[in-house]
Amino acid sequence: ANVSQAATHEGVLALRTAEPLVSALTAHEALRHDVTLYATQTVIMHLLDKLPGQLPPPESTRLTEWLPIELMCFERLRSHVQRSLTHALQALRCGDQVTDDVIRLCRSISAQSVPEAWEELSYPGAPSSLAAWVDELLVRLRYVTDCAESDGPSTVWLSGLFCPHAFLAALCSAHAIHLGDPIERWTSAHFKCTTAPSE
C-alpha cells in the first residue's frame, strides 16, 4: 500500500509544489493561469496513467455471483473517471472545449478534493481528499480484479465492496445448497452489523 500511496501522491505533489509559485505570481494573472494549468494537466496525466484498463468479466460460480454487481459498479466509476479526465486533458490542451464540467473537475483537482461527479458514483465511505480517494480506488480495483481472475477470494473485504449485501446473499445461498436446505430459509436471514468493542 505504501508504494501505491507514494506513486499516487506524485501528481498531487506536483500541484502542491506549484502553489507557492502560483501565490507569488498573483500580480501576473496570465503567468499564474499558465502555472495552474500546467500543474492541473500534470495531475490529470498522472491520474490517467495510474488508472487500470477495463475490468475483466468474472467467472460465474455460486460464491462469485456477487462479483458481476461489484465489477459493474467499479467499472462504471473507473470508466467515468477515465472519460472525464481524458475529456478535461483534451479541453485544456486545445483550449476551445472547456465546458462547465471541465472547469468543475479542474477546480476540484486544484483544491485536491474529489470531484462531485466522482463522489456521486463512488462507494459508501469514500475519502474526500483526492490523493486518499485515488489510493483507495486503485486498491479496490485491484481487489475486485484479483477476485474476478481467481477461483474466488480466500477472504472477502466486505467494507471494500459497493454491495456487501450481495456477497452475503450469495454466501447464504451457497450454504443452503450445501446443507440441502431451502434457499429461502437462508436468503431471508437478516444481518446485523456491529463494531467490535475497543480493547
C-alpha positions as CSV (number, residue, x, y, z in Angstrom):
1,A,0.0,0.0,0.0
2,N,2.9,2.4,0.7
3,V,4.2,2.0,-2.8
4,S,0.8,2.8,-4.2
5,Q,0.4,5.7,-1.9
6,A,3.8,7.2,-2.8
7,A,3.1,6.7,-6.6
8,T,-0.4,8.3,-6.3
9,H,0.7,11.3,-4.4
10,E,3.3,12.3,-7.1
11,G,0.6,14.0,-9.1
12,V,-0.9,15.8,-6.2
13,L,2.7,16.8,-5.1
14,A,3.2,18.5,-8.4
15,L,0.1,20.6,-7.7
16,R,1.3,21.4,-4.1
17,T,4.8,22.3,-5.4
18,A,3.3,24.8,-7.8
19,E,1.2,26.5,-5.0
20,P,3.9,28.9,-3.7
21,L,4.8,29.8,-7.2
22,V,1.2,30.5,-8.1
23,S,0.8,32.7,-5.0
24,A,3.9,34.6,-5.8
25,L,2.7,35.3,-9.3
26,T,-0.7,36.7,-8.4
27,A,0.3,40.1,-9.9
28,H,0.9,38.4,-13.2
29,E,-2.5,36.8,-13.9
30,A,-1.6,35.2,-17.3
31,L,1.5,33.5,-15.8
32,R,-0.4,32.4,-12.8
33,H,-3.0,30.9,-15.0
34,D,-0.3,29.1,-17.1
35,V,1.3,27.6,-13.9
36,T,-2.0,26.4,-12.5
37,L,-3.0,25.0,-15.9
38,Y,0.3,23.1,-16.1
39,A,0.0,21.7,-12.6
40,T,-3.6,20.6,-13.3
41,Q,-2.6,18.9,-16.5
42,T,0.3,17.2,-14.7
43,V,-2.1,15.8,-12.1
44,I,-4.7,14.7,-14.8
45,M,-2.0,12.9,-16.8
46,H,-0.7,11.2,-13.6
47,L,-4.2,10.0,-12.7
48,L,-4.8,8.7,-16.2
49,D,-1.5,6.8,-16.1
50,K,-2.5,5.2,-12.8
51,L,-6.0,4.0,-13.8
52,P,-6.1,0.4,-14.9
53,G,-7.9,-0.6,-18.1
54,Q,-11.3,-2.1,-18.3
55,L,-12.1,-4.7,-15.5
56,P,-12.3,-8.3,-16.5
57,P,-15.6,-10.3,-16.6
58,P,-15.9,-12.6,-13.6
59,E,-16.1,-16.4,-13.6
60,S,-19.7,-17.3,-12.6
61,T,-19.7,-19.7,-9.7
62,R,-22.2,-19.8,-6.8
63,L,-19.9,-17.8,-4.5
64,T,-18.9,-15.3,-7.1
65,E,-22.4,-14.3,-8.1
66,W,-21.8,-11.1,-6.3
67,L,-18.8,-10.2,-8.5
68,P,-20.8,-9.1,-11.5
69,I,-22.5,-6.4,-9.4
70,E,-19.2,-5.3,-7.9
71,L,-17.4,-5.3,-11.3
72,M,-20.3,-3.4,-12.9
73,C,-20.2,-0.7,-10.2
74,F,-16.5,-0.3,-10.1
75,E,-16.3,-0.3,-14.0
76,R,-18.9,2.4,-14.1
77,L,-16.8,4.5,-11.7
78,R,-13.5,3.7,-13.3
79,S,-14.7,4.5,-16.9
80,H,-16.4,7.7,-15.8
81,V,-13.2,8.9,-14.1
82,Q,-11.1,8.0,-17.1
83,R,-13.6,9.6,-19.5
84,S,-13.8,12.8,-17.5
85,L,-10.0,13.1,-17.1
86,T,-9.4,12.4,-20.8
87,H,-12.0,15.0,-21.8
88,A,-10.5,17.6,-19.4
89,L,-7.0,17.0,-20.6
90,Q,-8.1,17.4,-24.3
91,A,-10.0,20.5,-23.4
92,L,-7.1,22.0,-21.5
93,R,-4.7,21.2,-24.4
94,C,-7.0,22.6,-27.1
95,G,-8.5,25.4,-25.1
96,D,-11.7,25.5,-27.1
97,Q,-13.7,22.7,-25.5
98,V,-13.7,23.9,-21.9
99,T,-17.1,23.1,-20.6
100,D,-18.6,23.7,-17.1
101,D,-17.9,20.1,-16.2
102,V,-14.2,20.5,-17.1
103,I,-14.0,23.7,-15.1
104,R,-15.6,22.0,-12.0
105,L,-13.2,19.0,-12.4
106,C,-10.2,21.2,-12.7
107,R,-11.3,23.3,-9.7
108,S,-11.7,20.1,-7.6
109,I,-8.3,18.8,-8.7
110,S,-6.7,22.2,-7.8
111,A,-8.4,22.1,-4.4
112,Q,-7.2,18.4,-4.0
113,S,-10.8,17.3,-3.4
114,V,-12.8,14.6,-5.1
115,P,-14.9,15.9,-8.0
116,E,-18.6,15.9,-7.2
117,A,-19.5,13.7,-10.2
118,W,-17.0,11.1,-9.0
119,E,-18.4,11.2,-5.5
120,E,-21.9,10.5,-6.8
121,L,-20.7,7.3,-8.5
122,S,-18.4,6.3,-5.6
123,Y,-18.8,3.6,-3.0
124,P,-20.0,4.3,0.6
125,G,-17.5,5.8,3.0
126,A,-15.1,7.1,0.3
127,P,-12.5,9.6,1.4
128,S,-12.9,13.3,0.5
129,S,-9.3,14.1,-0.2
130,L,-8.3,13.4,-3.8
131,A,-5.0,11.6,-3.0
132,A,-6.6,9.3,-0.4
133,W,-9.6,8.7,-2.8
134,V,-7.4,7.7,-5.7
135,D,-5.2,5.4,-3.5
136,E,-8.3,3.7,-2.1
137,L,-9.9,3.4,-5.6
138,L,-6.8,1.7,-7.0
139,V,-6.7,-0.8,-4.1
140,R,-10.3,-1.6,-4.6
141,L,-10.0,-2.0,-8.3
142,R,-7.0,-4.4,-7.8
143,Y,-9.0,-6.4,-5.3
144,V,-12.1,-6.9,-7.5
145,T,-9.8,-7.7,-10.5
146,D,-8.0,-10.3,-8.4
147,C,-11.3,-11.8,-7.3
148,A,-12.5,-12.0,-10.9
149,E,-9.3,-13.5,-12.2
150,S,-9.1,-16.2,-9.4
151,D,-11.3,-19.1,-8.4
152,G,-12.8,-16.8,-5.8
153,P,-11.2,-15.0,-2.9
154,S,-10.0,-16.8,0.2
155,T,-11.1,-13.9,2.2
156,V,-13.6,-11.1,1.4
157,W,-13.1,-7.4,2.1
158,L,-16.7,-6.6,2.9
159,S,-16.1,-2.9,3.5
160,G,-14.3,-2.8,0.2
161,L,-17.4,-3.7,-1.7
162,F,-20.1,-1.5,-3.3
163,C,-22.8,-4.0,-2.3
164,P,-21.7,-6.2,0.6
165,H,-25.3,-7.5,1.0
166,A,-25.0,-9.2,-2.5
167,F,-22.0,-11.1,-1.2
168,L,-23.8,-12.1,2.0
169,A,-26.9,-13.3,0.0
170,A,-24.6,-15.4,-2.3
171,L,-22.9,-16.9,0.7
172,C,-26.2,-17.8,2.3
173,S,-27.4,-19.3,-1.0
174,A,-24.3,-21.5,-1.3
175,H,-24.6,-22.6,2.3
176,A,-28.3,-23.5,1.9
177,I,-27.4,-25.6,-1.2
178,H,-24.5,-27.3,0.7
179,L,-26.9,-28.2,3.6
180,G,-29.7,-29.2,1.3
181,D,-32.0,-26.5,2.9
182,P,-34.4,-24.4,1.0
183,I,-32.6,-21.3,-0.2
184,E,-35.4,-19.0,1.1
185,R,-34.6,-20.1,4.6
186,W,-31.1,-18.6,4.4
187,T,-31.6,-15.7,2.0
188,S,-34.3,-14.2,4.2
189,A,-31.9,-14.0,7.1
190,H,-31.3,-10.6,8.5
191,F,-27.8,-9.4,9.2
192,K,-26.9,-7.1,12.0
193,C,-23.7,-5.1,11.5
194,T,-21.9,-4.3,14.7
195,T,-18.4,-3.0,15.6
196,A,-16.1,-4.9,17.7
197,P,-15.7,-3.5,21.3
198,S,-12.5,-1.5,21.8
199,E,-9.7,-3.2,23.7
